Amino acid sequence: MIKAPKWCRDAVPVKAGWSDPKTGELLKVQNFSQEEIAEWHGVSKPEPAPEPEQVVEEDSETEE
């Protein structure tokens, strides 16, 4: 997990590095992936949707 610089604990991660949350000023240049930023904000990856089940219908023959 990424950690904010000790000298600016309220900094938030952006794609280009650490940013000041009030002014948006880039405080420290560092590359982060979208997954790292999401993890820092506490957002987890959504679980993949379950595969749909294939339903097979039986032919019903009518007797006269």
PDBQT receptor file of N, H, CA, C and O in Angstrom, charges set to zero:
ATOM      1  N   MET A   1       0.844  -1.177   0.000  1.00  0.00    +0.000 N 
ATOM      2  CA  MET A   1       0.000   0.000   0.000  1.00  0.00    +0.000 C 
ATOM      3  C   MET A   1       0.892   1.245   0.000  1.00  0.00    +0.000 C 
ATOM      4  O   MET A   1       1.934   1.277   0.654  1.00  0.00    +0.000 OA
ATOM      5  N   ILE A   2       0.470   2.252  -0.734  1.00  0.00    +0.000 N 
ATOM      6  H   ILE A   2      -0.376   2.226  -1.266  1.00  0.00    +0.000 HD
ATOM      7  CA  ILE A   2       1.236   3.486  -0.804  1.00  0.00    +0.000 C 
ATOM      8  C   ILE A   2       0.979   4.324   0.448  1.00  0.00    +0.000 C 
ATOM      9  O   ILE A   2      -0.077   4.222   1.072  1.00  0.00    +0.000 OA
ATOM     10  N   LYS A   3       1.952   5.144   0.800  1.00  0.00    +0.000 N 
ATOM     11  H   LYS A   3       2.810   5.227   0.293  1.00  0.00    +0.000 HD
ATOM     12  CA  LYS A   3       1.832   6.000   1.984  1.00  0.00    +0.000 C 
ATOM     13  C   LYS A   3       2.193   7.428   1.609  1.00  0.00    +0.000 C 
ATOM     14  O   LYS A   3       3.106   7.667   0.818  1.00  0.00    +0.000 OA
ATOM     15  N   ALA A   4       1.465   8.368   2.186  1.00  0.00    +0.000 N 
ATOM     16  H   ALA A   4       0.724   8.174   2.828  1.00  0.00    +0.000 HD
ATOM     17  CA  ALA A   4       1.732   9.785   1.943  1.00  0.00    +0.000 C 
ATOM     18  C   ALA A   4       3.099  10.157   2.517  1.00  0.00    +0.000 C 
ATOM     19  O   ALA A   4       3.558   9.534   3.475  1.00  0.00    +0.000 OA
ATOM     20  N   PRO A   5       3.753  11.173   1.934  1.00  0.00    +0.000 N 
ATOM     21  CA  PRO A   5       5.040  11.621   2.474  1.00  0.00    +0.000 C 
ATOM     22  C   PRO A   5       4.886  12.066   3.931  1.00  0.00    +0.000 C 
ATOM     23  O   PRO A   5       3.866  12.648   4.302  1.00  0.00    +0.000 OA
ATOM     24  N   LYS A   6       5.884  11.794   4.738  1.00  0.00    +0.000 N 
ATOM     25  H   LYS A   6       6.712  11.321   4.437  1.00  0.00    +0.000 HD
ATOM     26  CA  LYS A   6       5.818  12.150   6.164  1.00  0.00    +0.000 C 
ATOM     27  C   LYS A   6       5.671  13.649   6.371  1.00  0.00    +0.000 C 
ATOM     28  O   LYS A   6       5.061  14.080   7.350  1.00  0.00    +0.000 OA
ATOM     29  N   TRP A   7       6.215  14.440   5.472  1.00  0.00    +0.000 N 
ATOM     30  H   TRP A   7       6.711  14.090   4.677  1.00  0.00    +0.000 HD
ATOM     31  CA  TRP A   7       6.180  15.891   5.617  1.00  0.00    +0.000 C 
ATOM     32  C   TRP A   7       4.847  16.484   5.148  1.00  0.00    +0.000 C 
ATOM     33  O   TRP A   7       4.621  17.685   5.296  1.00  0.00    +0.000 OA
ATOM     34  N   CYS A   8       3.965  15.653   4.583  1.00  0.00    +0.000 N 
ATOM     35  H   CYS A   8       4.148  14.677   4.463  1.00  0.00    +0.000 HD
ATOM     36  CA  CYS A   8       2.660  16.145   4.146  1.00  0.00    +0.000 C 
ATOM     37  C   CYS A   8       1.644  15.006   4.217  1.00  0.00    +0.000 C 
ATOM     38  O   CYS A   8       1.253  14.450   3.190  1.00  0.00    +0.000 OA
ATOM     39  N   ARG A   9       1.225  14.668   5.419  1.00  0.00    +0.000 N 
ATOM     40  H   ARG A   9       1.543  15.120   6.253  1.00  0.00    +0.000 HD
ATOM     41  CA  ARG A   9       0.368  13.504   5.646  1.00  0.00    +0.000 C 
ATOM     42  C   ARG A   9      -1.032  13.636   5.036  1.00  0.00    +0.000 C 
ATOM     43  O   ARG A   9      -1.693  12.623   4.808  1.00  0.00    +0.000 OA
ATOM     44  N   ASP A  10      -1.495  14.856   4.769  1.00  0.00    +0.000 N 
ATOM     45  H   ASP A  10      -0.958  15.679   4.954  1.00  0.00    +0.000 HD
ATOM     46  CA  ASP A  10      -2.838  15.005   4.206  1.00  0.00    +0.000 C 
ATOM     47  C   ASP A  10      -2.846  14.982   2.676  1.00  0.00    +0.000 C 
ATOM     48  O   ASP A  10      -3.889  15.190   2.056  1.00  0.00    +0.000 OA
ATOM     49  N   ALA A  11      -1.689  14.731   2.071  1.00  0.00    +0.000 N 
ATOM     50  H   ALA A  11      -0.841  14.562   2.574  1.00  0.00    +0.000 HD
ATOM     51  CA  ALA A  11      -1.595  14.662   0.609  1.00  0.00    +0.000 C 
ATOM     52  C   ALA A  11      -2.404  13.468   0.095  1.00  0.00    +0.000 C 
ATOM     53  O   ALA A  11      -2.545  12.452   0.775  1.00  0.00    +0.000 OA
ATOM     54  N   VAL A  12      -2.930  13.619  -1.120  1.00  0.00    +0.000 N 
ATOM     55  H   VAL A  12      -2.816  14.445  -1.672  1.00  0.00    +0.000 HD
ATOM     56  CA  VAL A  12      -3.704  12.549  -1.741  1.00  0.00    +0.000 C 
ATOM     57  C   VAL A  12      -2.990  12.096  -3.019  1.00  0.00    +0.000 C 
ATOM     58  O   VAL A  12      -2.385  12.909  -3.717  1.00  0.00    +0.000 OA
ATOM     59  N   PRO A  13      -3.062  10.804  -3.317  1.00  0.00    +0.000 N 
ATOM     60  CA  PRO A  13      -2.394  10.322  -4.514  1.00  0.00    +0.000 C 
ATOM     61  C   PRO A  13      -3.202  10.631  -5.780  1.00  0.00    +0.000 C 
ATOM     62  O   PRO A  13      -4.425  10.501  -5.811  1.00  0.00    +0.000 OA
ATOM     63  N   VAL A  14      -2.489  11.034  -6.796  1.00  0.00    +0.000 N 
ATOM     64  H   VAL A  14      -1.494  11.140  -6.771  1.00  0.00    +0.000 HD
ATOM     65  CA  VAL A  14      -3.053  11.211  -8.139  1.00  0.00    +0.000 C 
ATOM     66  C   VAL A  14      -2.124  10.489  -9.098  1.00  0.00    +0.000 C 
ATOM     67  O   VAL A  14      -1.040  10.059  -8.704  1.00  0.00    +0.000 OA
ATOM     68  N   LYS A  15      -2.533  10.353 -10.347  1.00  0.00    +0.000 N 
ATOM     69  H   LYS A  15      -3.413  10.702 -10.667  1.00  0.00    +0.000 HD
ATOM     70  CA  LYS A  15      -1.739   9.609 -11.327  1.00  0.00    +0.000 C 
ATOM     71  C   LYS A  15      -0.277  10.103 -11.388  1.00  0.00    +0.000 C 
ATOM     72  O   LYS A  15       0.639   9.297 -11.554  1.00  0.00    +0.000 OA
ATOM     73  N   ALA A  16      -0.061  11.414 -11.255  1.00  0.00    +0.000 N 
ATOM     74  H   ALA A  16      -0.805  12.068 -11.121  1.00  0.00    +0.000 HD
ATOM     75  CA  ALA A  16       1.274  11.997 -11.392  1.00  0.00    +0.000 C 
ATOM     76  C   ALA A  16       2.077  12.030 -10.090  1.00  0.00    +0.000 C 
ATOM     77  O   ALA A  16       3.271  12.328 -10.123  1.00  0.00    +0.000 OA
ATOM     78  N   GLY A  17       1.459  11.736  -8.952  1.00  0.00    +0.000 N 
ATOM     79  H   GLY A  17       0.489  11.494  -8.926  1.00  0.00    +0.000 HD
ATOM     80  CA  GLY A  17       2.174  11.768  -7.678  1.00  0.00    +0.000 C 
ATOM     81  C   GLY A  17       1.272  12.175  -6.525  1.00  0.00    +0.000 C 
ATOM     82  O   GLY A  17       0.079  11.871  -6.515  1.00  0.00    +0.000 OA
ATOM     83  N   TRP A  18       1.862  12.874  -5.542  1.00  0.00    +0.000 N 
ATOM     84  H   TRP A  18       2.831  13.121  -5.550  1.00  0.00    +0.000 HD
ATOM     85  CA  TRP A  18       1.107  13.311  -4.363  1.00  0.00    +0.000 C 
ATOM     86  C   TRP A  18       0.663  14.754  -4.551  1.00  0.00    +0.000 C 
ATOM     87  O   TRP A  18       1.445  15.616  -4.953  1.00  0.00    +0.000 OA
ATOM     88  N   SER A  19      -0.612  15.000  -4.253  1.00  0.00    +0.000 N 
ATOM     89  H   SER A  19      -1.247  14.300  -3.927  1.00  0.00    +0.000 HD
ATOM     90  CA  SER A  19      -1.201  16.306  -4.491  1.00  0.00    +0.000 C 
ATOM     91  C   SER A  19      -1.781  16.877  -3.204  1.00  0.00    +0.000 C 
ATOM     92  O   SER A  19      -2.227  16.134  -2.330  1.00  0.00    +0.000 OA
ATOM     93  N   ASP A  20      -1.773  18.209  -3.095  1.00  0.00    +0.000 N 
ATOM     94  H   ASP A  20      -1.410  18.813  -3.806  1.00  0.00    +0.000 HD
ATOM     95  CA  ASP A  20      -2.402  18.882  -1.970  1.00  0.00    +0.000 C 
ATOM     96  C   ASP A  20      -3.911  18.815  -2.173  1.00  0.00    +0.000 C 
ATOM     97  O   ASP A  20      -4.395  19.227  -3.227  1.00  0.00    +0.000 OA
ATOM     98  N   PRO A  21      -4.678  18.306  -1.197  1.00  0.00    +0.000 N 
ATOM     99  CA  PRO A  21      -6.121  18.144  -1.391  1.00  0.00    +0.000 C 
ATOM    100  C   PRO A  21      -6.886  19.467  -1.505  1.00  0.00    +0.000 C 
ATOM    101  O   PRO A  21      -7.976  19.501  -2.076  1.00  0.00    +0.000 OA
ATOM    102  N   LYS A  22      -6.327  20.548  -0.971  1.00  0.00    +0.000 N 
ATOM    103  H   LYS A  22      -5.441  20.520  -0.507  1.00  0.00    +0.000 HD
ATOM    104  CA  LYS A  22      -7.022  21.836  -1.011  1.00  0.00    +0.000 C 
ATOM    105  C   LYS A  22      -6.713  22.617  -2.280  1.00  0.00    +0.000 C 
ATOM    106  O   LYS A  22      -7.621  23.169  -2.900  1.00  0.00    +0.000 OA
ATOM    107  N   THR A  23      -5.447  22.671  -2.675  1.00  0.00    +0.000 N 
ATOM    108  H   THR A  23      -4.708  22.222  -2.171  1.00  0.00    +0.000 HD
ATOM    109  CA  THR A  23      -5.048  23.489  -3.817  1.00  0.00    +0.000 C 
ATOM    110  C   THR A  23      -4.875  22.687  -5.104  1.00  0.00    +0.000 C 
ATOM    111  O   THR A  23      -4.920  23.253  -6.196  1.00  0.00    +0.000 OA
ATOM    112  N   GLY A  24      -4.675  21.368  -4.984  1.00  0.00    +0.000 N 
ATOM    113  H   GLY A  24      -4.638  20.908  -4.096  1.00  0.00    +0.000 HD
ATOM    114  CA  GLY A  24      -4.433  20.543  -6.163  1.00  0.00    +0.000 C 
ATOM    115  C   GLY A  24      -2.991  20.596  -6.640  1.00  0.00    +0.000 C 
ATOM    116  O   GLY A  24      -2.640  19.987  -7.650  1.00  0.00    +0.000 OA
ATOM    117  N   GLU A  25      -2.152  21.332  -5.901  1.00  0.00    +0.000 N 
ATOM    118  H   GLU A  25      -2.438  21.827  -5.080  1.00  0.00    +0.000 HD
ATOM    119  CA  GLU A  25      -0.740  21.464  -6.262  1.00  0.00    +0.000 C 
ATOM    120  C   GLU A  25      -0.031  20.115  -6.132  1.00  0.00    +0.000 C 
ATOM    121  O   GLU A  25      -0.223  19.399  -5.150  1.00  0.00    +0.000 OA
ATOM    122  N   LEU A  26       0.775  19.781  -7.110  1.00  0.00    +0.000 N 
ATOM    123  H   LEU A  26       0.932  20.363  -7.908  1.00  0.00    +0.000 HD
ATOM    124  CA  LEU A  26       1.538  18.545  -7.075  1.00  0.00    +0.000 C 
ATOM    125  C   LEU A  26       2.717  18.734  -6.125  1.00  0.00    +0.000 C 
ATOM    126  O   LEU A  26       3.576  19.584  -6.359  1.00  0.00    +0.000 OA
ATOM    127  N   LEU A  27       2.758  17.946  -5.060  1.00  0.00    +0.000 N 
ATOM    128  H   LEU A  27       2.060  17.256  -4.870  1.00  0.00    +0.000 HD
ATOM    129  CA  LEU A  27       3.775  18.100  -4.025  1.00  0.00    +0.000 C 
ATOM    130  C   LEU A  27       4.984  17.206  -4.253  1.00  0.00    +0.000 C 
ATOM    131  O   LEU A  27       6.114  17.594  -3.956  1.00  0.00    +0.000 OA
ATOM    132  N   LYS A  28       4.749  16.014  -4.778  1.00  0.00    +0.000 N 
ATOM    133  H   LYS A  28       3.831  15.699  -5.020  1.00  0.00    +0.000 HD
ATOM    134  CA  LYS A  28       5.840  15.077  -5.004  1.00  0.00    +0.000 C 
ATOM    135  C   LYS A  28       5.515  14.264  -6.252  1.00  0.00    +0.000 C 
ATOM    136  O   LYS A  28       4.434  13.684  -6.359  1.00  0.00    +0.000 OA
ATOM    137  N   VAL A  29       6.451  14.224  -7.190  1.00  0.00    +0.000 N 
ATOM    138  H   VAL A  29       7.329  14.695  -7.104  1.00  0.00    +0.000 HD
ATOM    139  CA  VAL A  29       6.245  13.471  -8.420  1.00  0.00    +0.000 C 
ATOM    140  C   VAL A  29       6.494  11.992  -8.158  1.00  0.00    +0.000 C 
ATOM    141  O   VAL A  29       7.539  11.603  -7.637  1.00  0.00    +0.000 OA
ATOM    142  N   GLN A  30       5.515  11.181  -8.529  1.00  0.00    +0.000 N 
ATOM    143  H   GLN A  30       4.666  11.498  -8.952  1.00  0.00    +0.000 HD
ATOM    144  CA  GLN A  30       5.607   9.738  -8.351  1.00  0.00    +0.000 C 
ATOM    145  C   GLN A  30       4.470   9.132  -9.176  1.00  0.00    +0.000 C 
ATOM    146  O   GLN A  30       3.342   9.622  -9.122  1.00  0.00    +0.000 OA
ATOM    147  N   ASN A  31       4.751   8.086  -9.929  1.00  0.00    +0.000 N 
ATOM    148  H   ASN A  31       5.667   7.688  -9.973  1.00  0.00    +0.000 HD
ATOM    149  CA  ASN A  31       3.710   7.472 -10.755  1.00  0.00    +0.000 C 
ATOM    150  C   ASN A  31       2.929   6.440  -9.949  1.00  0.00    +0.000 C 
ATOM    151  O   ASN A  31       3.509   5.577  -9.290  1.00  0.00    +0.000 OA
ATOM    152  N   PHE A  32       1.592   6.546 -10.016  1.00  0.00    +0.000 N 
ATOM    153  H   PHE A  32       1.121   7.247 -10.551  1.00  0.00    +0.000 HD
ATOM    154  CA  PHE A  32       0.716   5.583  -9.357  1.00  0.00    +0.000 C 
ATOM    155  C   PHE A  32      -0.235   5.000 -10.390  1.00  0.00    +0.000 C 
ATOM    156  O   PHE A  32      -0.659   5.686 -11.320  1.00  0.00    +0.000 OA
ATOM    157  N   SER A  33      -0.564   3.723 -10.215  1.00  0.00    +0.000 N 
ATOM    158  H   SER A  33      -0.219   3.166  -9.459  1.00  0.00    +0.000 HD
ATOM    159  CA  SER A  33      -1.572   3.102 -11.063  1.00  0.00    +0.000 C 
ATOM    160  C   SER A  33      -2.949   3.420 -10.488  1.00  0.00    +0.000 C 
ATOM    161  O   SER A  33      -3.072   3.820  -9.330  1.00  0.00    +0.000 OA
ATOM    162  N   GLN A  34      -3.970   3.240 -11.300  1.00  0.00    +0.000 N 
ATOM    163  H   GLN A  34      -3.870   2.916 -12.240  1.00  0.00    +0.000 HD
ATOM    164  CA  GLN A  34      -5.331   3.483 -10.835  1.00  0.00    +0.000 C 
ATOM    165  C   GLN A  34      -5.689   2.540  -9.692  1.00  0.00    +0.000 C 
ATOM    166  O   GLN A  34      -6.438   2.913  -8.789  1.00  0.00    +0.000 OA
ATOM    167  N   GLU A  35      -5.152   1.310  -9.728  1.00  0.00    +0.000 N 
ATOM    168  H   GLU A  35      -4.543   1.007 -10.462  1.00  0.00    +0.000 HD
ATOM    169  CA  GLU A  35      -5.415   0.332  -8.666  1.00  0.00    +0.000 C 
ATOM    170  C   GLU A  35      -4.806   0.792  -7.344  1.00  0.00    +0.000 C 
ATOM    171  O   GLU A  35      -5.431   0.645  -6.294  1.00  0.00    +0.000 OA
ATOM    172  N   GLU A  36      -3.586   1.352  -7.384  1.00  0.00    +0.000 N 
ATOM    173  H   GLU A  36      -3.078   1.472  -8.237  1.00  0.00    +0.000 HD
ATOM    174  CA  GLU A  36      -2.939   1.840  -6.160  1.00  0.00    +0.000 C 
ATOM    175  C   GLU A  36      -3.727   3.004  -5.554  1.00  0.00    +0.000 C 
ATOM    176  O   GLU A  36      -3.894   3.086  -4.337  1.00  0.00    +0.000 OA
ATOM    177  N   ILE A  37      -4.205   3.897  -6.412  1.00  0.00    +0.000 N 
ATOM    178  H   ILE A  37      -4.070   3.831  -7.401  1.00  0.00    +0.000 HD
ATOM    179  CA  ILE A  37      -4.976   5.048  -5.935  1.00  0.00    +0.000 C 
ATOM    180  C   ILE A  37      -6.290   4.569  -5.314  1.00  0.00    +0.000 C 
ATOM    181  O   ILE A  37      -6.686   5.049  -4.252  1.00  0.00    +0.000 OA
ATOM    182  N   ALA A  38      -6.955   3.636  -5.964  1.00  0.00    +0.000 N 
ATOM    183  H   ALA A  38      -6.633   3.246  -6.827  1.00  0.00    +0.000 HD
ATOM    184  CA  ALA A  38      -8.216   3.101  -5.449  1.00  0.00    +0.000 C 
ATOM    185  C   ALA A  38      -7.995   2.397  -4.116  1.00  0.00    +0.000 C 
ATOM    186  O   ALA A  38      -8.808   2.532  -3.202  1.00  0.00    +0.000 OA
ATOM    187  N   GLU A  39      -6.897   1.646  -3.998  1.00  0.00    +0.000 N 
ATOM    188  H   GLU A  39      -6.236   1.537  -4.741  1.00  0.00    +0.000 HD
ATOM    189  CA  GLU A  39      -6.586   0.951  -2.743  1.00  0.00    +0.000 C 
ATOM    190  C   GLU A  39      -6.362   1.960  -1.626  1.00  0.00    +0.000 C 
ATOM    191  O   GLU A  39      -6.824   1.747  -0.505  1.00  0.00    +0.000 OA
ATOM    192  N   TRP A  40      -5.667   3.049  -1.908  1.00  0.00    +0.000 N 
ATOM    193  H   TRP A  40      -5.292   3.223  -2.819  1.00  0.00    +0.000 HD
ATOM    194  CA  TRP A  40      -5.391   4.073  -0.905  1.00  0.00    +0.000 C 
ATOM    195  C   TRP A  40      -6.691   4.700  -0.412  1.00  0.00    +0.000 C 
ATOM    196  O   TRP A  40      -6.818   5.020   0.770  1.00  0.00    +0.000 OA
ATOM    197  N   HIS A  41      -7.660   4.878  -1.315  1.00  0.00    +0.000 N 
ATOM    198  H   HIS A  41      -7.558   4.618  -2.275  1.00  0.00    +0.000 HD
ATOM    199  CA  HIS A  41      -8.954   5.459  -0.946  1.00  0.00    +0.000 C 
ATOM    200  C   HIS A  41      -9.885   4.434  -0.314  1.00  0.00    +0.000 C 
ATOM    201  O   HIS A  41     -10.983   4.781   0.122  1.00  0.00    +0.000 OA
ATOM    202  N   GLY A  42      -9.454   3.162  -0.259  1.00  0.00    +0.000 N 
ATOM    203  H   GLY A  42      -8.562   2.880  -0.613  1.00  0.00    +0.000 HD
ATOM    204  CA  GLY A  42     -10.250   2.116   0.369  1.00  0.00    +0.000 C 
ATOM    205  C   GLY A  42     -11.281   1.494  -0.544  1.00  0.00    +0.000 C 
ATOM    206  O   GLY A  42     -12.213   0.838  -0.079  1.00  0.00    +0.000 OA
ATOM    207  N   VAL A  43     -11.124   1.693  -1.837  1.00  0.00    +0.000 N 
ATOM    208  H   VAL A  43     -10.367   2.226  -2.215  1.00  0.00    +0.000 HD
ATOM    209  CA  VAL A  43     -12.053   1.106  -2.805  1.00  0.00    +0.000 C 
ATOM    210  C   VAL A  43     -11.461  -0.213  -3.269  1.00  0.00    +0.000 C 
ATOM    211  O   VAL A  43     -10.325  -0.264  -3.739  1.00  0.00    +0.000 OA
ATOM    212  N   SER A  44     -12.238  -1.276  -3.135  1.00  0.00    +0.000 N 
ATOM    213  H   SER A  44     -13.161  -1.235  -2.753  1.00  0.00    +0.000 HD
ATOM    214  CA  SER A  44     -11.738  -2.576  -3.573  1.00  0.00    +0.000 C 
ATOM    215  C   SER A  44     -12.263  -2.882  -4.972  1.00  0.00    +0.000 C 
ATOM    216  O   SER A  44     -13.228  -2.281  -5.445  1.00  0.00    +0.000 OA
ATOM    217  N   LYS A  45     -11.601  -3.828  -5.612  1.00  0.00    +0.000 N 
ATOM    218  H   LYS A  45     -10.817  -4.317  -5.228  1.00  0.00    +0.000 HD
ATOM    219  CA  LYS A  45     -12.032  -4.241  -6.937  1.00  0.00    +0.000 C 
ATOM    220  C   LYS A  45     -13.374  -4.950  -6.822  1.00  0.00    +0.000 C 
ATOM    221  O   LYS A  45     -13.582  -5.755  -5.915  1.00  0.00    +0.000 OA
ATOM    222  N   PRO A  46     -14.270  -4.653  -7.730  1.00  0.00    +0.000 N 
ATOM    223  CA  PRO A  46     -15.534  -5.388  -7.694  1.00  0.00    +0.000 C 
ATOM    224  C   PRO A  46     -15.303  -6.838  -8.102  1.00  0.00    +0.000 C 
ATOM    225  O   PRO A  46     -14.484  -7.135  -8.972  1.00  0.00    +0.000 OA
ATOM    226  N   GLU A  47     -16.039  -7.727  -7.458  1.00  0.00    +0.000 N 
ATOM    227  H   GLU A  47     -16.705  -7.487  -6.751  1.00  0.00    +0.000 HD
ATOM    228  CA  GLU A  47     -15.903  -9.136  -7.797  1.00  0.00    +0.000 C 
ATOM    229  C   GLU A  47     -16.511  -9.363  -9.176  1.00  0.00    +0.000 C 
ATOM    230  O   GLU A  47     -17.525  -8.755  -9.520  1.00  0.00    +0.000 OA
ATOM    231  N   PRO A  48     -15.893 -10.236  -9.962  1.00  0.00    +0.000 N 
ATOM    232  CA  PRO A  48     -16.454 -10.477 -11.293  1.00  0.00    +0.000 C 
ATOM    233  C   PRO A  48     -17.844 -11.104 -11.187  1.00  0.00    +0.000 C 
ATOM    234  O   PRO A  48     -18.130 -11.884 -10.278  1.00  0.00    +0.000 OA
ATOM    235  N   ALA A  49     -18.689 -10.743 -12.133  1.00  0.00    +0.000 N 
ATOM    236  H   ALA A  49     -18.457 -10.109 -12.871  1.00  0.00    +0.000 HD
ATOM    237  CA  ALA A  49     -20.051 -11.275 -12.139  1.00  0.00    +0.000 C 
ATOM    238  C   ALA A  49     -20.007 -12.774 -12.414  1.00  0.00    +0.000 C 
ATOM    239  O   ALA A  49     -19.191 -13.238 -13.209  1.00  0.00    +0.000 OA
ATOM    240  N   PRO A  50     -20.873 -13.523 -11.766  1.00  0.00    +0.000 N 
ATOM    241  CA  PRO A  50     -20.867 -14.965 -12.017  1.00  0.00    +0.000 C 
ATOM    242  C   PRO A  50     -21.286 -15.259 -13.453  1.00  0.00    +0.000 C 
ATOM    243  O   PRO A  50     -22.084 -14.536 -14.049  1.00  0.00    +0.000 OA
ATOM    244  N   GLU A  51     -20.729 -16.329 -13.985  1.00  0.00    +0.000 N 
ATOM    245  H   GLU A  51     -20.081 -16.916 -13.500  1.00  0.00    +0.000 HD
ATOM    246  CA  GLU A  51     -21.063 -16.732 -15.345  1.00  0.00    +0.000 C 
ATOM    247  C   GLU A  51     -22.517 -17.200 -15.371  1.00  0.00    +0.000 C 
ATOM    248  O   GLU A  51     -22.952 -17.913 -14.467  1.00  0.00    +0.000 OA
ATOM    249  N   PRO A  52     -23.264 -16.808 -16.390  1.00  0.00    +0.000 N 
ATOM    250  CA  PRO A  52     -24.658 -17.268 -16.462  1.00  0.00    +0.000 C 
ATOM    251  C   PRO A  52     -24.729 -18.770 -16.740  1.00  0.00    +0.000 C 
ATOM    252  O   PRO A  52     -23.919 -19.324 -17.483  1.00  0.00    +0.000 OA
ATOM    253  N   GLU A  53     -25.710 -19.401 -16.128  1.00  0.00    +0.000 N 
ATOM    254  H   GLU A  53     -26.368 -18.951 -15.524  1.00  0.00    +0.000 HD
ATOM    255  CA  GLU A  53     -25.888 -20.832 -16.348  1.00  0.00    +0.000 C 
ATOM    256  C   GLU A  53     -26.681 -21.050 -17.625  1.00  0.00    +0.000 C 
ATOM    257  O   GLU A  53     -27.619 -20.310 -17.922  1.00  0.00    +0.000 OA
ATOM    258  N   GLN A  54     -26.300 -22.064 -18.369  1.00  0.00    +0.000 N 
ATOM    259  H   GLN A  54     -25.538 -22.665 -18.128  1.00  0.00    +0.000 HD
ATOM    260  CA  GLN A  54     -27.017 -22.378 -19.584  1.00  0.00    +0.000 C 
ATOM    261  C   GLN A  54     -28.188 -23.292 -19.229  1.00  0.00    +0.000 C 
ATOM    262  O   GLN A  54     -28.014 -24.330 -18.590  1.00  0.00    +0.000 OA
ATOM    263  N   VAL A  55     -29.365 -22.892 -19.651  1.00  0.00    +0.000 N 
ATOM    264  H   VAL A  55     -29.506 -22.049 -20.170  1.00  0.00    +0.000 HD
ATOM    265  CA  VAL A  55     -30.568 -23.658 -19.366  1.00  0.00    +0.000 C 
ATOM    266  C   VAL A  55     -30.963 -24.404 -20.633  1.00  0.00    +0.000 C 
ATOM    267  O   VAL A  55     -31.110 -23.805 -21.698  1.00  0.00    +0.000 OA
ATOM    268  N   VAL A  56     -31.133 -25.705 -20.508  1.00  0.00    +0.000 N 
ATOM    269  H   VAL A  56     -31.014 -26.192 -19.643  1.00  0.00    +0.000 HD
ATOM    270  CA  VAL A  56     -31.526 -26.517 -21.647  1.00  0.00    +0.000 C 
ATOM    271  C   VAL A  56     -32.956 -26.976 -21.422  1.00  0.00    +0.000 C 
ATOM    272  O   VAL A  56     -33.264 -27.636 -20.429  1.00  0.00    +0.000 OA
ATOM    273  N   GLU A  57     -33.819 -26.620 -22.352  1.00  0.00    +0.000 N 
ATOM    274  H   GLU A  57     -33.569 -26.084 -23.159  1.00  0.00    +0.000 HD
ATOM    275  CA  GLU A  57     -35.213 -27.018 -22.236  1.00  0.00    +0.000 C 
ATOM    276  C   GLU A  57     -35.415 -28.365 -22.916  1.00  0.00    +0.000 C 
ATOM    277  O   GLU A  57     -34.852 -28.627 -23.979  1.00  0.00    +0.000 OA
ATOM    278  N   GLU A  58     -36.212 -29.204 -22.300  1.00  0.00    +0.000 N 
ATOM    279  H   GLU A  58     -36.670 -28.991 -21.436  1.00  0.00    +0.000 HD
ATOM    280  CA  GLU A  58     -36.515 -30.499 -22.885  1.00  0.00    +0.000 C 
ATOM    281  C   GLU A  58     -37.716 -30.353 -23.812  1.00  0.00    +0.000 C 
ATOM    282  O   GLU A  58     -38.645 -29.597 -23.527  1.00  0.00    +0.000 OA
ATOM    283  N   ASP A  59     -37.687 -31.081 -24.918  1.00  0.00    +0.000 N 
ATOM    284  H   ASP A  59     -36.932 -31.694 -25.149  1.00  0.00    +0.000 HD
ATOM    285  CA  ASP A  59     -38.836 -31.080 -25.812  1.00  0.00    +0.000 C 
ATOM    286  C   ASP A  59     -39.934 -31.935 -25.187  1.00  0.00    +0.000 C 
ATOM    287  O   ASP A  59     -39.690 -33.056 -24.742  1.00  0.00    +0.000 OA
ATOM    288  N   SER A  60     -41.109 -31.401 -25.161  1.00  0.00    +0.000 N 
ATOM    289  H   SER A  60     -41.307 -30.490 -25.522  1.00  0.00    +0.000 HD
ATOM    290  CA  SER A  60     -42.218 -32.184 -24.640  1.00  0.00    +0.000 C 
ATOM    291  C   SER A  60     -43.117 -32.579 -25.798  1.00  0.00    +0.000 C 
ATOM    292  O   SER A  60     -43.640 -31.726 -26.515  1.00  0.00    +0.000 OA
ATOM    293  N   GLU A  61     -43.285 -33.848 -25.970  1.00  0.00    +0.000 N 
ATOM    294  H   GLU A  61     -42.860 -34.542 -25.388  1.00  0.00    +0.000 HD
ATOM    295  CA  GLU A  61     -44.135 -34.344 -27.057  1.00  0.00    +0.000 C 
ATOM    296  C   GLU A  61     -45.536 -34.524 -26.514  1.00  0.00    +0.000 C 
ATOM    297  O   GLU A  61     -45.721 -35.088 -25.435  1.00  0.00    +0.000 OA
ATOM    298  N   THR A  62     -46.515 -34.053 -27.251  1.00  0.00    +0.000 N 
ATOM    299  H   THR A  62     -46.364 -33.596 -28.127  1.00  0.00    +0.000 HD
ATOM    300  CA  THR A  62     -47.898 -34.218 -26.815  1.00  0.00    +0.000 C 
ATOM    301  C   THR A  62     -48.485 -35.462 -27.477  1.00  0.00    +0.000 C 
ATOM    302  O   THR A  62     -48.345 -35.662 -28.684  1.00  0.00    +0.000 OA
ATOM    303  N   GLU A  63     -49.138 -36.284 -26.680  1.00  0.00    +0.000 N 
ATOM    304  H   GLU A  63     -49.253 -36.122 -25.700  1.00  0.00    +0.000 HD
ATOM    305  CA  GLU A  63     -49.757 -37.493 -27.201  1.00  0.00    +0.000 C 
ATOM    306  C   GLU A  63     -51.240 -37.260 -27.400  1.00  0.00    +0.000 C 
ATOM    307  O   GLU A  63     -51.910 -36.673 -26.550  1.00  0.00    +0.000 OA
ATOM    308  N   GLU A  64     -51.732 -37.715 -28.501  1.00  0.00    +0.000 N 
ATOM    309  H   GLU A  64     -51.188 -38.192 -29.191  1.00  0.00    +0.000 HD
ATOM    310  CA  GLU A  64     -53.157 -37.541 -28.769  1.00  0.00    +0.000 C 
ATOM    311  C   GLU A  64     -53.913 -38.812 -28.614  1.00  0.00    +0.000 C 
ATOM    312  O   GLU A  64     -55.128 -38.834 -28.806  1.00  0.00    +0.000 OA
TER     313      GLU A  64
